[in-house]
Amino acid sequence: MTENKDSLKSAFDTLNEIEQPTKRQKDNMLNYILSEGGKKASLWDKLCGIITIYPWRFAFGISTIQTVICTLLFGTKYTNLFLSIFGG
């Protein structure tokens, strides 16, 4: 019986060793944290992150800006203007 317990214990010990990162992995993680940790995100990086995470908000914002500009340029009936030009 002691042999079974010892083999089970060694199997679980091996599993615990696999779960832990190796020294090389720890060094890679530390180097990444040190190289990326102190950087401040620029405005462009923040904008790209927002567009990537929330594409529907970006599209809605562009659509809103387009609507405001077209309304300022052509008045409130700008949709009828485009329909008369492109609709035939």
PyRosetta script that sets phi, psi and omega in degrees:
from pyrosetta import init, pose_from_sequence

init()
pose = pose_from_sequence("MTENKDSLKSAFDTLNEIEQPTKRQKDNMLNYILSEGGKKASLWDKLCGIITIYPWRFAFGISTIQTVICTLLFGTKYTNLFLSIFGG")
pose.set_psi(1, -33.8)
pose.set_omega(1, -179.2)
pose.set_phi(2, -67.4)
pose.set_psi(2, -28.3)
pose.set_omega(2, 178.6)
pose.set_phi(3, -67.5)
pose.set_psi(3, -39.1)
pose.set_omega(3, 178.6)
pose.set_phi(4, -64.7)
pose.set_psi(4, -43.4)
pose.set_omega(4, 179.6)
pose.set_phi(5, -64.8)
pose.set_psi(5, -40.1)
pose.set_omega(5, 179.7)
pose.set_phi(6, -66.1)
pose.set_psi(6, -39.4)
pose.set_omega(6, 179.9)
pose.set_phi(7, -69.4)
pose.set_psi(7, -37.9)
pose.set_omega(7, 176.2)
pose.set_phi(8, -65.8)
pose.set_psi(8, -42.0)
pose.set_omega(8, 179.0)
pose.set_phi(9, -62.5)
pose.set_psi(9, -42.4)
pose.set_omega(9, 180.0)
pose.set_phi(10, -67.6)
pose.set_psi(10, -33.5)
pose.set_omega(10, 177.4)
pose.set_phi(11, -65.8)
pose.set_psi(11, -43.8)
pose.set_omega(11, 179.0)
pose.set_phi(12, -68.5)
pose.set_psi(12, -35.9)
pose.set_omega(12, 175.9)
pose.set_phi(13, -62.6)
pose.set_psi(13, -39.6)
pose.set_omega(13, 178.0)
pose.set_phi(14, -64.3)
pose.set_psi(14, -40.6)
pose.set_omega(14, 177.7)
pose.set_phi(15, -62.6)
pose.set_psi(15, -40.2)
pose.set_omega(15, 178.2)
pose.set_phi(16, -64.3)
pose.set_psi(16, -36.9)
pose.set_omega(16, 179.1)
pose.set_phi(17, -67.7)
pose.set_psi(17, -36.1)
pose.set_omega(17, -179.4)
pose.set_phi(18, -67.6)
pose.set_psi(18, -36.0)
pose.set_omega(18, -177.8)
pose.set_phi(19, -66.9)
pose.set_psi(19, -28.0)
pose.set_omega(19, -176.9)
pose.set_phi(20, -82.2)
pose.set_psi(20, 141.8)
pose.set_omega(20, 178.9)
pose.set_phi(21, -70.4)
pose.set_psi(21, 150.8)
pose.set_omega(21, 178.0)
pose.set_phi(22, -76.9)
pose.set_psi(22, 171.6)
pose.set_omega(22, 179.4)
pose.set_phi(23, -62.9)
pose.set_psi(23, -38.5)
pose.set_omega(23, 179.3)
pose.set_phi(24, -64.8)
pose.set_psi(24, -41.7)
pose.set_omega(24, 178.2)
pose.set_phi(25, -64.8)
pose.set_psi(25, -39.7)
pose.set_omega(25, 177.8)
pose.set_phi(26, -63.5)
pose.set_psi(26, -42.1)
pose.set_omega(26, 178.4)
pose.set_phi(27, -63.2)
pose.set_psi(27, -41.5)
pose.set_omega(27, 178.2)
pose.set_phi(28, -63.1)
pose.set_psi(28, -42.7)
pose.set_omega(28, 179.0)
pose.set_phi(29, -64.0)
pose.set_psi(29, -43.7)
pose.set_omega(29, 179.8)
pose.set_phi(30, -63.1)
pose.set_psi(30, -44.1)
pose.set_omega(30, 179.0)
pose.set_phi(31, -62.6)
pose.set_psi(31, -40.3)
pose.set_omega(31, 178.7)
pose.set_phi(32, -64.8)
pose.set_psi(32, -44.6)
pose.set_omega(32, -179.6)
pose.set_phi(33, -63.3)
pose.set_psi(33, -42.9)
pose.set_omega(33, -179.2)
pose.set_phi(34, -68.5)
pose.set_psi(34, -35.3)
pose.set_omega(34, -178.2)
pose.set_phi(35, -79.2)
pose.set_psi(35, -33.9)
pose.set_omega(35, -176.0)
pose.set_phi(36, -99.3)
pose.set_psi(36, -18.2)
pose.set_omega(36, -172.9)
pose.set_phi(37, -67.8)
pose.set_psi(37, -37.7)
pose.set_omega(37, -175.5)
pose.set_phi(38, -87.1)
pose.set_psi(38, -6.1)
pose.set_omega(38, -177.4)
pose.set_phi(39, -76.5)
pose.set_psi(39, 139.5)
pose.set_omega(39, 173.4)
pose.set_phi(40, -96.3)
pose.set_psi(40, 137.6)
pose.set_omega(40, 180.0)
pose.set_phi(41, -73.6)
pose.set_psi(41, 133.0)
pose.set_omega(41, 177.8)
pose.set_phi(42, -78.4)
pose.set_psi(42, 170.5)
pose.set_omega(42, 179.1)
pose.set_phi(43, -61.4)
pose.set_psi(43, -39.1)
pose.set_omega(43, 179.4)
pose.set_phi(44, -63.8)
pose.set_psi(44, -42.2)
pose.set_omega(44, 178.4)
pose.set_phi(45, -63.5)
pose.set_psi(45, -40.6)
pose.set_omega(45, 178.3)
pose.set_phi(46, -64.4)
pose.set_psi(46, -42.7)
pose.set_omega(46, 179.8)
pose.set_phi(47, -64.0)
pose.set_psi(47, -44.4)
pose.set_omega(47, 178.1)
pose.set_phi(48, -63.2)
pose.set_psi(48, -37.7)
pose.set_omega(48, 177.7)
pose.set_phi(49, -65.0)
pose.set_psi(49, -41.8)
pose.set_omega(49, 178.9)
pose.set_phi(50, -65.4)
pose.set_psi(50, -42.4)
pose.set_omega(50, 179.4)
pose.set_phi(51, -64.2)
pose.set_psi(51, -39.1)
pose.set_omega(51, -179.6)
pose.set_phi(52, -69.9)
pose.set_psi(52, -40.9)
pose.set_omega(52, -176.2)
pose.set_phi(53, -79.3)
pose.set_psi(53, -40.5)
pose.set_omega(53, -176.4)
pose.set_phi(54, -123.8)
pose.set_psi(54, 71.0)
pose.set_omega(54, -176.9)
pose.set_phi(55, -66.3)
pose.set_psi(55, -31.0)
pose.set_omega(55, -179.6)
pose.set_phi(56, -68.0)
pose.set_psi(56, -33.8)
pose.set_omega(56, 177.7)
pose.set_phi(57, -68.2)
pose.set_psi(57, -39.9)
pose.set_omega(57, 178.1)
pose.set_phi(58, -63.3)
pose.set_psi(58, -45.0)
pose.set_omega(58, 179.7)
pose.set_phi(59, -63.6)
pose.set_psi(59, -41.6)
pose.set_omega(59, 178.3)
pose.set_phi(60, -64.0)
pose.set_psi(60, -39.9)
pose.set_omega(60, 178.3)
pose.set_phi(61, -64.2)
pose.set_psi(61, -43.9)
pose.set_omega(61, 177.7)
pose.set_phi(62, -63.3)
pose.set_psi(62, -41.6)
pose.set_omega(62, 179.0)
pose.set_phi(63, -62.9)
pose.set_psi(63, -39.8)
pose.set_omega(63, 178.7)
pose.set_phi(64, -65.4)
pose.set_psi(64, -44.0)
pose.set_omega(64, 178.5)
pose.set_phi(65, -62.6)
pose.set_psi(65, -42.0)
pose.set_omega(65, 178.0)
pose.set_phi(66, -61.0)
pose.set_psi(66, -43.0)
pose.set_omega(66, -180.0)
pose.set_phi(67, -63.2)
pose.set_psi(67, -43.7)
pose.set_omega(67, -179.5)
pose.set_phi(68, -64.6)
pose.set_psi(68, -45.0)
pose.set_omega(68, -179.6)
pose.set_phi(69, -63.8)
pose.set_psi(69, -45.4)
pose.set_omega(69, -179.6)
pose.set_phi(70, -65.5)
pose.set_psi(70, -36.2)
pose.set_omega(70, 177.8)
pose.set_phi(71, -67.1)
pose.set_psi(71, -40.0)
pose.set_omega(71, 178.2)
pose.set_phi(72, -67.1)
pose.set_psi(72, -36.3)
pose.set_omega(72, -177.5)
pose.set_phi(73, -78.4)
pose.set_psi(73, -43.7)
pose.set_omega(73, -170.9)
pose.set_phi(74, -111.8)
pose.set_psi(74, -1.1)
pose.set_omega(74, -177.3)
pose.set_phi(75, 85.6)
pose.set_psi(75, -172.2)
pose.set_omega(75, -174.8)
pose.set_phi(76, -77.7)
pose.set_psi(76, -10.5)
pose.set_omega(76, -178.6)
pose.set_phi(77, -106.1)
pose.set_psi(77, 34.4)
pose.set_omega(77, -177.7)
pose.set_phi(78, -68.5)
pose.set_psi(78, -27.5)
pose.set_omega(78, 178.4)
pose.set_phi(79, -66.6)
pose.set_psi(79, -38.0)
pose.set_omega(79, 177.0)
pose.set_phi(80, -67.2)
pose.set_psi(80, -33.0)
pose.set_omega(80, 177.8)
pose.set_phi(81, -63.3)
pose.set_psi(81, -47.2)
pose.set_omega(81, 179.4)
pose.set_phi(82, -66.8)
pose.set_psi(82, -35.6)
pose.set_omega(82, 178.0)
pose.set_phi(83, -66.6)
pose.set_psi(83, -37.4)
pose.set_omega(83, -179.8)
pose.set_phi(84, -71.8)
pose.set_psi(84, -31.0)
pose.set_omega(84, -179.9)
pose.set_phi(85, -78.3)
pose.set_psi(85, -49.5)
pose.set_omega(85, -174.1)
pose.set_phi(86, -94.2)
pose.set_psi(86, -18.2)
pose.set_omega(86, -177.4)
pose.set_phi(87, -82.9)
pose.set_psi(87, -21.0)
pose.set_omega(87, 176.4)
pose.set_phi(88, 108.4)
pose.dump_pdb("model.pdb")
